[in-house]
Amino acid sequence: MKNIDFIDGEVLIDLDILNFDQWHENILQEIREHLEKYPEVKNIQIKNPSLRL
Amino acid sequence: MQYSQKVIDHFMHPHNVGKMENPDATATEGSPACGDQVTMYLKIEPDKHTIEDISFLSYGCASNIATASIITDLAKGKTLQEAKKITWHDAVEALDGLPPEKTHCSVLASDTLQAAISNYEITHGFKEVVNFNKDTILEELEKVIYPQVGEDTFPSSW
């Protein structure tokens, strides 16, 4: 993970796991499960690194 | 997928299973809608603050049930301070390991134990409710496991 922020109820995560990683979706689901239980979290935005050729 | 004999034993014959009547603290973590769920019940000895009794209910996979079972064994008889140090790493070690892709299942049981202890401390005035902030997010993300290697996706060191 490169960066994380929490602004006005929104969690912003700059994730360092590529979209085509086989566990990418599992990780995203786990992140959401861990954070969505908090009423303070209104939205979760997860960015992934783009593959540059 | 290879499970250790201890995992199989705890899954087939889990220890400390069942709802507790009149617990001093309880916590439920996870969600059956999207995955596993564990509830833990604690009975606390009020003078020494030791875990006199502990039980759990699980809606989960074999690893989840085995981990919850071993976590209750590890916590029983411990002081709250000692039990707060029990992690999913301890549970996995006590089970003689889990397949890496199932390691994340162990986190839910240790989370639930810690949440139950925290609820006890808050309701008995030993701890204040901490306001949600960036540190809370980091603490939660440290529990996310990268399945392929069974290691923290977001280690506490970063």
Backbone of each chain as ProteinMPNN parsed JSONL, in Angstrom:
{"seq_chain_A": "MKNIDFIDGEVLIDLDILNFDQWHENILQEIREHLEKYPEVKNIQIKNPSLRL", "coords_chain_A": {"N_chain_A": [[0.847, -1.183, 0.0], [0.54, 2.173, -0.884], [-0.4, 4.633, 0.0], [-2.666, 6.175, 2.356], [-5.729, 7.641, 3.356], [-8.126, 9.577, 5.22], [-10.916, 11.278, 4.793], [-13.579, 13.308, 5.525], [-15.359, 11.132, 6.06], [-14.708, 9.444, 4.032], [-12.666, 6.794, 3.022], [-9.551, 6.651, 1.588], [-7.564, 4.674, -0.322], [-4.473, 3.872, -1.595], [-3.592, 1.338, -3.312], [-1.126, -1.202, -3.566], [-1.313, -3.461, -5.201], [-1.529, -5.329, -8.064], [-4.084, -5.19, -10.61], [-4.47, -7.625, -11.941], [-3.545, -9.512, -10.229], [-4.03, -12.646, -8.69], [-5.252, -12.649, -6.229], [-6.366, -10.259, -5.905], [-9.153, -9.436, -5.843], [-9.984, -10.754, -3.526], [-8.496, -9.446, -1.584], [-9.512, -6.842, -1.8], [-12.142, -7.311, -1.002], [-11.768, -8.139, 1.627], [-10.655, -5.832, 2.753], [-12.848, -4.113, 2.579], [-14.668, -5.487, 4.242], [-13.419, -5.206, 6.711], [-13.492, -2.457, 7.141], [-16.051, -1.448, 6.631], [-17.665, -1.958, 8.793], [-17.546, 0.112, 10.524], [-19.42, 2.874, 11.487], [-18.532, 5.395, 10.933], [-17.298, 5.276, 8.514], [-18.147, 6.213, 5.426], [-17.691, 5.869, 2.764], [-15.563, 3.953, 0.623], [-12.686, 4.236, -1.18], [-10.678, 2.696, -3.428], [-7.64, 2.749, -4.977], [-5.72, 1.401, -7.629], [-2.442, 0.456, -8.8], [-1.568, 1.398, -12.093], [-0.692, -0.513, -14.948], [2.172, 0.146, -16.621], [3.464, 0.039, -19.8]], "CA_chain_A": [[0.0, 0.0, 0.0], [1.38, 3.359, -1.004], [-0.912, 5.766, 0.757], [-3.993, 6.021, 2.931], [-6.249, 8.898, 3.884], [-9.515, 9.53, 5.703], [-11.415, 12.649, 4.677], [-15.046, 13.457, 5.515], [-16.043, 9.841, 5.997], [-14.248, 8.634, 2.903], [-11.336, 6.189, 3.155], [-8.862, 6.609, 0.295], [-6.431, 3.748, -0.224], [-3.69, 3.691, -2.811], [-3.169, -0.044, -3.109], [0.01, -1.601, -4.393], [-1.52, -4.824, -5.705], [-1.978, -5.164, -9.438], [-5.452, -5.644, -10.902], [-4.521, -9.01, -12.417], [-3.109, -10.423, -9.168], [-5.143, -13.585, -8.478], [-5.9, -12.409, -4.936], [-6.777, -8.854, -5.892], [-10.551, -9.287, -5.409], [-10.075, -11.185, -2.119], [-7.942, -8.376, -0.746], [-10.48, -5.732, -1.796], [-13.303, -7.713, -0.198], [-11.372, -8.125, 3.048], [-10.519, -4.427, 3.177], [-14.195, -3.578, 2.774], [-15.257, -6.121, 5.427], [-12.806, -4.666, 7.927], [-13.762, -1.029, 7.334], [-17.475, -1.079, 6.508], [-18.375, -2.135, 10.072], [-17.494, 1.379, 11.265], [-20.397, 3.826, 10.955], [-17.84, 6.61, 10.483], [-16.855, 5.092, 7.127], [-19.286, 6.386, 4.512], [-17.299, 5.404, 1.431], [-14.185, 3.452, 0.523], [-12.186, 4.358, -2.546], [-9.389, 1.992, -3.515], [-6.97, 2.926, -6.274], [-4.693, 0.395, -7.903], [-1.44, 0.965, -9.735], [-1.801, 1.014, -13.487], [0.474, -1.169, -15.543], [2.705, 0.981, -17.703], [4.389, -0.709, -20.661]], "C_chain_A": [[0.886, 1.238, 0.0], [0.91, 4.49, -0.098], [-2.313, 5.47, 1.286], [-4.445, 7.358, 3.493], [-7.688, 8.704, 4.354], [-10.035, 10.956, 5.755], [-12.942, 12.625, 4.587], [-15.778, 12.124, 5.32], [-15.601, 8.947, 4.863], [-12.824, 8.122, 3.156], [-10.733, 6.092, 1.754], [-7.621, 5.734, 0.452], [-5.766, 3.626, -1.59], [-3.01, 2.329, -2.682], [-2.081, -0.455, -4.092], [-0.11, -3.061, -4.837], [-2.144, -4.703, -7.09], [-3.359, -5.785, -9.664], [-5.521, -7.118, -11.279], [-3.937, -10.007, -11.408], [-4.293, -11.342, -8.82], [-5.889, -13.334, -7.174], [-6.431, -10.988, -4.813], [-8.195, -8.678, -5.328], [-10.727, -9.698, -3.94], [-9.596, -10.076, -1.181], [-8.939, -7.214, -0.656], [-11.678, -6.071, -0.904], [-12.964, -7.67, 1.295], [-11.229, -6.707, 3.577], [-11.902, -3.852, 3.478], [-14.846, -4.17, 4.032], [-14.718, -5.507, 6.712], [-13.215, -3.221, 8.199], [-15.248, -0.672, 7.345], [-18.24, -1.245, 7.817], [-18.377, -0.856, 10.903], [-18.496, 2.372, 10.672], [-19.75, 5.117, 10.442], [-17.412, 6.523, 9.021], [-18.071, 5.14, 6.205], [-18.962, 5.836, 3.126], [-15.847, 4.933, 1.46], [-13.762, 3.533, -0.932], [-10.796, 3.727, -2.603], [-8.821, 2.167, -4.912], [-5.913, 1.847, -6.419], [-3.658, 0.975, -8.858], [-1.766, 0.525, -11.156], [-0.519, 0.414, -14.045], [0.954, -0.332, -16.718], [3.721, 0.189, -18.507], [5.309, 0.251, -21.403]], "O_chain_A": [[1.843, 1.343, 0.767], [1.716, 5.208, 0.493], [-3.041, 4.638, 0.746], [-3.643, 8.115, 4.039], [-8.372, 7.773, 3.928], [-9.662, 11.741, 6.627], [-13.517, 12.004, 3.693], [-16.699, 12.02, 4.51], [-16.067, 7.814, 4.743], [-11.911, 8.89, 3.459], [-11.337, 5.517, 0.849], [-6.742, 6.024, 1.263], [-6.41, 3.321, -2.594], [-1.98, 2.195, -2.02], [-2.111, -0.107, -5.272], [0.876, -3.799, -4.846], [-3.171, -4.045, -7.26], [-3.746, -6.755, -9.012], [-6.507, -7.792, -10.979], [-3.846, -11.201, -11.693], [-5.422, -10.874, -8.674], [-7.034, -13.758, -7.026], [-6.886, -10.571, -3.748], [-8.407, -7.86, -4.433], [-11.503, -9.09, -3.202], [-10.198, -9.807, -0.142], [-9.178, -6.672, 0.423], [-12.163, -5.227, -0.151], [-13.767, -7.225, 2.115], [-11.629, -6.411, 4.703], [-12.103, -3.19, 4.496], [-15.493, -3.455, 4.796], [-15.455, -5.31, 7.678], [-13.28, -2.802, 9.354], [-15.654, 0.293, 7.993], [-19.351, -0.73, 7.946], [-19.123, -0.748, 11.876], [-18.428, 2.677, 9.481], [-20.331, 5.838, 9.63], [-17.189, 7.541, 8.366], [-18.908, 4.237, 6.203], [-19.853, 5.391, 2.403], [-15.021, 5.445, 2.216], [-14.41, 2.963, -1.809], [-9.867, 4.163, -1.923], [-9.442, 1.782, -5.903], [-5.29, 1.435, -5.44], [-3.961, 1.88, -9.634], [-2.196, -0.607, -11.377], [0.587, 0.79, -13.657], [0.226, -0.129, -17.69], [4.722, -0.279, -17.964], [6.16, -0.184, -22.179]]}, "seq_chain_B": "MQYSQKVIDHFMHPHNVGKMENPDATATEGSPACGDQVTMYLKIEPDKHTIEDISFLSYGCASNIATASIITDLAKGKTLQEAKKITWHDAVEALDGLPPEKTHCSVLASDTLQAAISNYEITHGFKEVVNFNKDTILEELEKVIYPQVGEDTFPSSW", "coords_chain_B": {"N_chain_B": [[-5.322, -29.363, -0.576], [-3.644, -29.247, 2.451], [-4.308, -30.066, 5.724], [-3.266, -29.782, 9.148], [-3.089, -32.371, 11.678], [-3.993, -31.354, 14.073], [-5.629, -29.21, 13.331], [-7.672, -30.609, 12.069], [-8.607, -32.145, 14.245], [-9.548, -30.095, 15.985], [-11.494, -28.99, 14.379], [-13.263, -31.127, 13.993], [-13.926, -31.778, 16.605], [-14.573, -29.327, 18.228], [-13.459, -27.159, 20.881], [-14.979, -25.598, 23.734], [-17.445, -24.692, 22.64], [-20.523, -23.004, 22.019], [-23.378, -21.051, 23.114], [-23.089, -18.719, 25.738], [-24.651, -18.339, 28.875], [-25.542, -15.342, 30.429], [-23.028, -13.797, 29.975], [-20.043, -11.877, 30.77], [-18.939, -10.315, 28.883], [-19.201, -9.864, 25.362], [-18.715, -10.381, 21.827], [-19.17, -9.928, 18.349], [-17.871, -10.665, 15.248], [-17.263, -10.16, 11.74], [-19.353, -11.18, 8.959], [-22.123, -13.039, 8.042], [-23.275, -12.607, 5.629], [-21.345, -11.944, 3.767], [-19.255, -13.601, 4.3], [-17.439, -15.345, 6.794], [-18.545, -15.629, 10.25], [-17.994, -14.936, 13.675], [-18.853, -15.353, 17.07], [-18.0, -14.479, 20.354], [-17.983, -15.279, 23.836], [-17.379, -14.122, 27.093], [-16.513, -14.881, 30.438], [-15.601, -13.187, 33.196], [-13.328, -13.126, 35.894], [-13.736, -10.974, 38.466], [-11.876, -9.805, 40.308], [-9.188, -10.609, 39.835], [-9.186, -10.214, 37.183], [-9.204, -12.282, 35.267], [-9.784, -14.606, 32.564], [-12.315, -16.506, 33.156], [-14.119, -18.209, 31.987], [-14.855, -19.112, 28.602], [-16.465, -19.046, 25.467], [-17.615, -19.924, 22.142], [-19.398, -19.2, 19.065], [-19.616, -20.187, 15.716], [-19.91, -19.317, 12.321], [-18.653, -20.568, 9.893], [-15.752, -21.696, 8.002], [-13.729, -24.758, 8.072], [-11.149, -24.012, 8.965], [-11.708, -21.636, 10.243], [-13.369, -22.469, 12.354], [-11.649, -24.244, 13.709], [-9.636, -22.455, 14.439], [-11.006, -20.65, 16.101], [-11.653, -22.403, 18.139], [-9.09, -23.134, 19.161], [-8.165, -20.653, 19.946], [-9.864, -20.048, 22.065], [-9.007, -21.962, 23.858], [-6.4, -21.061, 24.274], [-6.887, -18.627, 25.503], [-8.33, -19.092, 27.836], [-8.255, -18.872, 31.337], [-6.258, -17.029, 31.32], [-5.026, -13.732, 32.212], [-6.648, -10.6, 31.444], [-4.832, -8.853, 30.342], [-2.816, -10.583, 29.48], [-4.263, -12.101, 27.626], [-4.82, -10.209, 25.738], [-2.59, -10.142, 24.241], [-2.679, -12.284, 22.582], [-2.491, -13.444, 19.318], [-3.392, -13.939, 15.825], [-1.248, -15.233, 14.792], [-0.28, -16.752, 16.93], [-2.386, -18.549, 17.197], [-2.299, -19.934, 14.753], [0.206, -21.103, 14.977], [-0.197, -22.734, 17.21], [-1.931, -24.529, 16.11], [-0.335, -26.047, 14.579], [0.125, -24.926, 12.125], [-1.496, -23.514, 9.175], [-2.907, -23.928, 5.902], [-1.516, -21.582, 3.608], [-3.405, -20.045, 2.101], [-5.583, -20.151, 3.73], [-5.011, -18.799, 5.956], [-6.029, -16.276, 6.493], [-8.467, -16.804, 7.615], [-8.002, -17.257, 10.244], [-7.735, -14.829, 11.389], [-10.174, -13.672, 11.998], [-11.131, -14.973, 14.326], [-9.214, -14.235, 16.276], [-9.554, -11.489, 16.182], [-12.158, -11.312, 17.158], [-11.923, -12.212, 19.786], [-10.281, -10.153, 20.793], [-12.0, -7.983, 20.425], [-14.086, -8.648, 22.18], [-12.767, -8.518, 24.649], [-12.091, -5.826, 24.613], [-14.667, -4.7, 24.621], [-15.476, -5.481, 27.173], [-13.671, -4.038, 28.75], [-14.395, -1.421, 28.1], [-17.094, -1.284, 28.927], [-16.736, -1.615, 31.633], [-15.351, 0.533, 32.422], [-12.562, 0.592, 32.159], [-11.374, 1.407, 29.94], [-11.397, 3.905, 27.434], [-13.667, 4.861, 24.857], [-12.294, 4.965, 21.726], [-11.964, 7.552, 19.396], [-12.811, 7.232, 15.978], [-10.25, 7.179, 13.612], [-7.439, 7.798, 11.382], [-5.542, 6.021, 12.352], [-7.11, 3.948, 13.319], [-7.989, 2.851, 10.95], [-5.574, 1.939, 9.885], [-4.914, -0.004, 11.816], [-6.952, -1.846, 11.339], [-6.391, -2.571, 8.699], [-4.037, -3.904, 9.011], [-4.844, -6.403, 9.616], [-5.563, -7.612, 7.324], [-4.927, -10.247, 5.206], [-2.531, -11.429, 2.864], [-3.444, -13.865, 0.735], [-1.908, -15.826, -0.7], [0.623, -16.24, 0.44], [0.059, -16.18, 3.074], [0.595, -14.021, 4.699], [0.65, -10.784, 6.343], [-0.99, -8.298, 4.489], [-0.682, -5.635, 4.804], [1.744, -4.913, 6.591], [2.482, -4.069, 10.046], [4.737, -2.598, 10.217], [4.995, -0.765, 8.16]], "CA_chain_B": [[-5.058, -28.529, 0.607], [-3.235, -30.123, 3.542], [-4.526, -29.564, 7.078], [-2.564, -30.534, 10.192], [-3.98, -33.208, 12.484], [-4.602, -30.506, 15.114], [-6.734, -28.476, 12.709], [-8.757, -31.578, 11.86], [-9.156, -32.469, 15.568], [-10.32, -28.959, 16.517], [-12.678, -28.811, 13.537], [-14.201, -32.236, 14.237], [-14.347, -31.756, 18.018], [-14.172, -28.002, 18.74], [-13.548, -26.931, 22.327], [-15.645, -24.375, 24.219], [-18.491, -24.265, 21.703], [-21.872, -22.801, 22.539], [-23.751, -19.736, 23.641], [-22.938, -18.651, 27.197], [-25.694, -17.595, 29.578], [-25.056, -14.224, 31.251], [-21.595, -13.505, 29.86], [-19.634, -10.529, 31.188], [-18.636, -9.574, 27.647], [-19.398, -10.618, 24.13], [-18.424, -9.633, 20.593], [-19.405, -10.642, 17.093], [-17.109, -10.065, 14.141], [-17.531, -10.768, 10.451], [-20.718, -11.083, 8.497], [-22.472, -14.225, 7.262], [-23.705, -12.197, 4.291], [-20.221, -11.91, 2.82], [-18.201, -14.547, 4.659], [-17.579, -16.019, 8.082], [-18.891, -14.829, 11.427], [-17.689, -15.575, 14.962], [-19.273, -14.663, 18.289], [-17.336, -15.013, 21.544], [-18.55, -14.92, 25.133], [-16.37, -14.187, 28.162], [-16.869, -14.752, 31.858], [-14.373, -12.626, 33.777], [-13.184, -13.099, 37.348], [-13.624, -9.52, 38.602], [-10.753, -9.311, 41.112], [-7.905, -10.827, 39.145], [-9.392, -9.933, 35.753], [-8.824, -13.427, 34.437], [-10.878, -15.191, 31.775], [-12.752, -17.684, 33.898], [-14.735, -19.103, 30.998], [-14.942, -18.512, 27.265], [-17.062, -19.952, 24.477], [-17.806, -19.263, 20.844], [-20.253, -19.732, 18.004], [-18.976, -19.854, 14.439], [-20.54, -19.599, 11.047], [-17.47, -20.443, 9.057], [-15.112, -22.873, 7.414], [-12.981, -25.608, 9.001], [-10.05, -23.236, 9.554], [-12.308, -20.659, 11.14], [-13.833, -23.18, 13.552], [-10.464, -24.74, 14.423], [-8.93, -21.318, 15.027], [-11.794, -20.153, 17.233], [-11.511, -23.409, 19.199], [-7.754, -23.056, 19.792], [-8.061, -19.331, 20.584], [-10.536, -20.116, 23.372], [-8.09, -22.731, 24.723], [-5.251, -20.208, 24.622], [-7.296, -17.486, 26.333], [-8.936, -19.518, 29.108], [-7.374, -18.821, 32.501], [-5.299, -15.914, 31.192], [-5.504, -12.405, 32.591], [-7.025, -9.841, 30.245], [-3.599, -8.302, 29.745], [-2.156, -11.678, 28.753], [-5.108, -12.502, 26.49], [-4.751, -9.158, 24.709], [-1.39, -10.38, 23.422], [-2.888, -13.45, 21.708], [-2.71, -13.02, 17.933], [-3.673, -15.032, 14.884], [0.02, -15.977, 14.624], [-0.255, -17.745, 18.023], [-3.379, -19.582, 16.891], [-1.785, -20.749, 13.639], [1.32, -21.896, 15.513], [-0.766, -23.769, 18.096], [-2.612, -25.522, 15.258], [0.717, -26.633, 13.725], [0.073, -24.308, 10.799], [-2.685, -23.554, 8.32], [-2.526, -23.645, 4.518], [-1.396, -20.129, 3.477], [-4.618, -19.385, 1.602], [-6.602, -20.184, 4.771], [-4.515, -18.072, 7.129], [-6.88, -15.12, 6.803], [-9.605, -17.276, 8.42], [-7.615, -17.228, 11.655], [-7.762, -13.441, 11.875], [-11.5, -13.355, 12.526], [-11.246, -15.461, 15.708], [-8.404, -13.398, 17.176], [-10.247, -10.188, 16.211], [-13.364, -11.412, 17.997], [-11.444, -12.244, 21.177], [-9.826, -8.802, 21.167], [-13.187, -7.107, 20.494], [-14.817, -8.981, 23.413], [-11.98, -7.95, 25.762], [-12.244, -4.375, 24.515], [-16.037, -4.379, 25.077], [-15.486, -5.628, 28.64], [-12.926, -2.9, 29.337], [-15.163, -0.186, 27.902], [-18.299, -1.292, 29.773], [-16.347, -1.563, 33.048], [-14.64, 1.787, 32.662], [-11.097, 0.447, 32.128], [-10.871, 1.908, 28.663], [-12.299, 4.871, 26.806], [-13.949, 4.623, 23.435], [-11.377, 5.771, 20.906], [-12.592, 8.097, 18.195], [-12.346, 6.66, 14.714], [-9.333, 8.043, 12.865], [-6.58, 7.102, 10.423], [-4.883, 4.9, 13.045], [-8.08, 2.842, 13.365], [-7.961, 2.238, 9.613], [-4.313, 1.196, 9.774], [-5.029, -1.202, 12.662], [-7.827, -2.802, 10.646], [-5.729, -3.062, 7.483], [-2.983, -4.858, 9.409], [-5.459, -7.73, 9.758], [-5.839, -8.155, 5.988], [-3.873, -11.203, 4.878], [-2.333, -11.772, 1.456], [-3.708, -15.309, 0.854], [-0.95, -16.749, -1.313], [1.733, -16.55, 1.337], [-0.415, -16.183, 4.45], [1.233, -12.945, 5.463], [-0.08, -9.531, 6.375], [-0.882, -7.481, 3.279], [-0.237, -4.318, 5.25], [2.421, -5.145, 7.873], [2.449, -2.93, 10.954], [5.986, -1.843, 10.132], [5.058, 0.28, 7.125]], "C_chain_B": [[-4.789, -29.446, 1.811], [-3.472, -29.45, 4.895], [-3.736, -30.415, 8.069], [-3.584, -31.366, 10.965], [-4.691, -32.369, 13.552], [-5.778, -29.718, 14.563], [-7.928, -29.405, 12.548], [-9.426, -31.909, 13.198], [-10.047, -31.34, 16.097], [-11.567, -28.686, 15.687], [-13.727, -29.887, 13.854], [-14.765, -32.211, 15.66], [-13.939, -30.414, 18.644], [-14.382, -27.871, 20.254], [-14.337, -25.641, 22.589], [-16.684, -23.809, 23.239], [-19.793, -24.026, 22.439], [-22.108, -21.408, 23.072], [-23.647, -19.77, 25.164], [-24.093, -17.846, 27.794], [-25.042, -16.537, 30.468], [-23.546, -13.982, 31.153], [-21.291, -12.094, 30.369], [-19.285, -9.667, 29.973], [-18.868, -10.478, 26.454], [-19.006, -9.74, 22.942], [-18.717, -10.536, 19.411], [-18.643, -9.91, 16.002], [-17.42, -10.83, 12.868], [-18.993, -10.615, 10.078], [-21.057, -12.316, 7.676], [-22.911, -13.874, 5.842], [-22.554, -12.26, 3.284], [-19.118, -12.905, 3.176], [-18.477, -15.181, 5.999], [-18.024, -15.052, 9.18], [-18.569, -15.617, 12.688], [-18.237, -14.7, 16.089], [-18.527, -15.301, 19.454], [-17.972, -14.456, 22.806], [-17.469, -15.087, 26.197], [-17.036, -14.103, 29.526], [-15.565, -14.348, 32.558], [-14.417, -12.685, 35.301], [-12.849, -11.649, 37.712], [-12.42, -9.004, 39.392], [-9.424, -9.43, 40.387], [-7.974, -10.495, 37.65], [-8.861, -11.066, 34.875], [-10.061, -13.954, 33.699], [-11.233, -16.535, 32.392], [-13.351, -18.717, 32.95], [-14.863, -18.354, 29.683], [-15.603, -19.527, 26.342], [-17.314, -19.187, 23.186], [-18.877, -19.958, 20.01], [-19.613, -19.307, 16.694], [-19.883, -20.207, 13.279], [-19.403, -19.483, 10.046], [-16.921, -21.768, 8.6], [-14.338, -23.652, 8.487], [-11.872, -24.821, 9.706], [-10.581, -22.236, 10.568], [-12.73, -21.317, 12.449], [-12.64, -23.669, 14.38], [-9.734, -23.6, 15.114], [-9.682, -20.758, 16.231], [-11.649, -21.104, 18.424], [-10.175, -23.25, 19.929], [-7.559, -21.71, 20.507], [-8.727, -19.36, 21.966], [-9.688, -20.916, 24.362], [-6.945, -21.84, 25.204], [-5.646, -19.117, 25.62], [-7.791, -17.894, 27.726], [-7.908, -19.522, 30.239], [-6.364, -17.682, 32.464], [-5.896, -14.633, 31.787], [-5.871, -11.665, 31.307], [-5.79, -9.283, 29.553], [-2.86, -9.368, 28.943], [-2.944, -12.041, 27.489], [-5.066, -11.467, 25.365], [-3.548, -9.351, 23.784], [-1.551, -11.568, 22.467], [-3.236, -12.959, 20.298], [-3.046, -14.224, 17.069], [-2.405, -15.844, 14.637], [0.104, -17.08, 15.688], [-1.209, -18.896, 17.725], [-2.871, -20.515, 15.797], [-0.656, -21.654, 14.131], [0.791, -23.05, 16.373], [-1.486, -24.859, 17.314], [-1.624, -26.268, 14.358], [0.58, -26.171, 12.283], [-1.272, -24.439, 10.125], [-2.195, -23.392, 6.88], [-2.513, -22.121, 4.312], [-2.674, -19.43, 3.037], [-5.765, -19.421, 2.608], [-6.187, -19.39, 6.007], [-5.442, -16.923, 7.512], [-8.086, -15.523, 7.661], [-9.299, -17.182, 9.913], [-7.749, -15.828, 12.252], [-9.093, -13.127, 12.544], [-11.643, -13.772, 13.993], [-10.432, -14.59, 16.671], [-9.002, -11.996, 17.285], [-11.419, -10.216, 17.189], [-12.982, -11.458, 19.475], [-11.056, -10.834, 21.628], [-11.001, -7.831, 21.301], [-13.971, -7.371, 21.78], [-14.087, -8.403, 24.632], [-12.16, -6.429, 25.792], [-13.636, -3.95, 25.008], [-16.139, -4.469, 26.6], [-14.818, -4.405, 29.287], [-13.702, -1.591, 29.218], [-16.369, -0.151, 28.855], [-17.967, -1.224, 31.265], [-15.454, -0.366, 33.359], [-13.124, 1.682, 32.685], [-10.496, 1.053, 30.865], [-11.888, 2.886, 28.086], [-12.525, 4.488, 25.352], [-13.061, 5.56, 22.617], [-12.124, 6.271, 19.67], [-11.976, 7.488, 16.949], [-11.43, 7.663, 14.014], [-8.457, 7.184, 11.936], [-5.869, 5.901, 11.06], [-5.806, 3.683, 13.142], [-8.064, 2.093, 12.038], [-6.699, 1.39, 9.468], [-4.359, -0.088, 10.601], [-5.878, -2.269, 11.972], [-7.121, -3.399, 9.429], [-4.585, -4.023, 7.807], [-3.53, -6.282, 9.526], [-5.761, -8.371, 8.401], [-4.643, -8.997, 5.547], [-3.765, -11.382, 3.373], [-2.389, -13.298, 1.358], [-2.594, -16.22, 0.349], [0.166, -17.157, -0.363], [1.32, -16.546, 2.806], [0.26, -15.141, 5.313], [0.391, -11.684, 5.407], [0.112, -8.79, 5.052], [-0.306, -6.119, 3.628], [0.476, -4.482, 6.587], [2.481, -3.88, 8.719], [3.69, -2.054, 10.825], [5.952, -0.698, 9.126], [4.342, 1.539, 7.552]], "O_chain_B": [[-5.604, -30.308, 2.142], [-2.907, -28.394, 5.177], [-3.556, -31.615, 7.863], [-4.786, -31.102, 10.914], [-5.844, -32.635, 13.893], [-6.802, -29.568, 15.231], [-9.061, -29.032, 12.854], [-10.653, -31.95, 13.288], [-11.148, -31.583, 16.591], [-12.576, -28.211, 16.209], [-14.917, -29.595, 13.969], [-15.92, -32.571, 15.892], [-13.053, -30.375, 19.497], [-15.342, -28.396, 20.819], [-14.351, -24.724, 21.768], [-16.776, -22.597, 23.045], [-20.131, -24.755, 23.372], [-21.178, -20.685, 23.43], [-24.069, -20.736, 25.8], [-24.46, -16.794, 27.271], [-24.084, -16.832, 31.182], [-22.864, -13.967, 32.177], [-22.167, -11.23, 30.396], [-19.335, -8.439, 30.037], [-18.744, -11.699, 26.541], [-18.972, -8.514, 23.044], [-18.534, -11.752, 19.473], [-18.756, -8.694, 15.854], [-17.795, -12.002, 12.91], [-19.771, -9.993, 10.802], [-20.359, -12.62, 6.709], [-22.919, -14.731, 4.958], [-22.752, -12.582, 2.113], [-18.147, -13.04, 2.431], [-19.62, -15.519, 6.31], [-17.896, -13.834, 9.054], [-18.836, -16.816, 12.766], [-18.104, -13.476, 16.068], [-18.431, -16.525, 19.535], [-18.437, -13.317, 22.839], [-16.735, -16.075, 26.199], [-17.991, -13.354, 29.731], [-14.569, -15.07, 32.516], [-15.425, -12.336, 35.916], [-11.799, -11.142, 37.316], [-11.985, -7.875, 39.17], [-8.639, -8.483, 40.331], [-6.961, -10.495, 36.951], [-8.167, -10.839, 33.884], [-11.2, -13.779, 34.132], [-10.561, -17.545, 32.186], [-13.127, -19.92, 33.085], [-14.964, -17.128, 29.654], [-15.332, -20.724, 26.428], [-17.235, -17.959, 23.148], [-19.208, -21.126, 20.219], [-19.12, -18.184, 16.577], [-20.532, -21.253, 13.262], [-19.209, -18.436, 9.428], [-17.535, -22.819, 8.782], [-14.299, -23.256, 9.652], [-11.686, -24.958, 10.915], [-9.977, -22.017, 11.618], [-12.477, -20.782, 13.528], [-12.625, -23.525, 15.603], [-9.265, -23.751, 16.242], [-9.079, -20.432, 17.253], [-11.536, -20.668, 19.57], [-10.131, -23.232, 21.159], [-6.882, -21.631, 21.532], [-8.218, -18.77, 22.919], [-9.648, -20.6, 25.551], [-6.571, -21.86, 26.377], [-4.848, -18.728, 26.473], [-7.678, -17.123, 28.679], [-6.83, -20.103, 30.112], [-5.694, -17.405, 33.458], [-7.115, -14.476, 31.853], [-5.455, -12.056, 30.217], [-5.718, -9.247, 28.324], [-2.342, -9.094, 27.861], [-2.366, -12.26, 26.425], [-5.251, -11.799, 24.194], [-3.497, -8.795, 22.687], [-0.674, -11.832, 21.645], [-4.156, -12.162, 20.115], [-2.991, -15.37, 17.516], [-2.487, -17.027, 14.305], [0.507, -18.204, 15.39], [-0.892, -20.061, 17.964], [-2.996, -21.735, 15.902], [-0.573, -22.822, 13.751], [1.263, -24.183, 16.278], [-1.634, -25.981, 17.797], [-2.03, -27.029, 13.48], [0.874, -26.911, 11.344], [-2.073, -25.321, 10.435], [-1.155, -22.771, 6.662], [-3.414, -21.436, 4.795], [-2.998, -18.352, 3.535], [-6.804, -18.801, 2.383], [-6.929, -19.321, 6.987], [-5.625, -16.627, 8.693], [-8.662, -14.684, 8.355], [-10.201, -17.046, 10.74], [-7.862, -15.667, 13.468], [-9.139, -12.403, 13.539], [-12.198, -13.032, 14.805], [-10.907, -14.249, 17.755], [-8.963, -11.384, 18.352], [-11.641, -9.27, 17.944], [-13.628, -10.828, 20.312], [-11.45, -10.382, 22.703], [-11.004, -6.965, 22.175], [-14.467, -6.434, 22.405], [-14.72, -7.862, 25.538], [-12.354, -5.831, 26.85], [-13.766, -2.958, 25.725], [-16.798, -3.648, 27.238], [-15.338, -3.824, 30.241], [-13.671, -0.756, 30.123], [-16.634, 0.862, 29.502], [-18.807, -0.827, 32.072], [-14.875, -0.278, 34.442], [-12.457, 2.59, 33.181], [-9.28, 1.193, 30.738], [-13.096, 2.703, 28.239], [-11.674, 3.871, 24.713], [-13.078, 6.777, 22.797], [-12.819, 5.513, 18.995], [-10.768, 7.26, 16.882], [-11.778, 8.832, 13.845], [-8.717, 5.997, 11.742], [-5.623, 4.893, 10.397], [-5.355, 2.541, 13.059], [-8.119, 0.864, 12.002], [-6.754, 0.258, 8.985], [-3.9, -1.137, 10.15], [-5.554, -3.456, 12.021], [-7.24, -4.595, 9.162], [-4.21, -4.854, 6.979], [-2.767, -7.248, 9.535], [-6.166, -9.532, 8.334], [-3.506, -8.526, 5.518], [-4.778, -11.477, 2.681], [-1.481, -13.972, 1.845], [-2.365, -17.285, 0.923], [0.601, -18.309, -0.373], [2.123, -16.866, 3.682], [0.473, -15.347, 6.508], [-0.469, -11.531, 4.539], [1.232, -8.667, 4.556], [0.452, -5.528, 2.858], [-0.124, -4.216, 7.629], [2.526, -2.768, 8.194], [3.696, -0.906, 11.27], [6.76, 0.228, 9.205], [4.302, 2.511, 6.798]]}, "name": "protein", "num_of_chains": 2, "seq": "MKNIDFIDGEVLIDLDILNFDQWHENILQEIREHLEKYPEVKNIQIKNPSLRLMQYSQKVIDHFMHPHNVGKMENPDATATEGSPACGDQVTMYLKIEPDKHTIEDISFLSYGCASNIATASIITDLAKGKTLQEAKKITWHDAVEALDGLPPEKTHCSVLASDTLQAAISNYEITHGFKEVVNFNKDTILEELEKVIYPQVGEDTFPSSW"}
